[in-house]
Amino acid sequence: MVINLVTNAEYVVRGRKPAIVQLRTQAREGWVRLTVDDSGPGVPREIRGRIFDPFFTTKGPDEGTGLGLAICQRVVTEVAEDLDRRLGPGRREICGRSAGGPENVETRHIG
């Protein structure tokens, strides 16, 4: 799942200046948040409702199958009670809440 989100972010920043991809994680009281920020244009509002549909892609036929985000969504919803998606310019964020959260959470900032 992480590889797919980062790969998508890398795809949209190709040729942009600056080309930025930032990955952040946070865990707190049963919540786990993974945020991938990039300097790309974001998901156009008119297709936001379709990006998790199997086989939907904005990439060319040799670049994507349209399965990556559909699989990511399925993985998250199978292990989490809730799923929140925030899609705006340069942001792809998935937030899941699990019934059995970690007892001891350690957070680290790298970079």
HELIX and SHEET records of a PDB file:
HELIX    1   1 VAL A    2  VAL A   13  1                                  12    
HELIX    2   2 ARG A   45  ILE A   47  5                                   3    
HELIX    3   3 GLY A   68  VAL A   79  1                                  12    
SHEET    1   A 4 VAL A  21  ARG A  28  0                                        
SHEET    2   A 4 TRP A  31  ASP A  38 -1                                        
SHEET    3   A 4 ARG A  91  ARG A  97 -1                                        
SHEET    4   A 4 ASP A  82  GLY A  88 -1                                        
END                                                                             
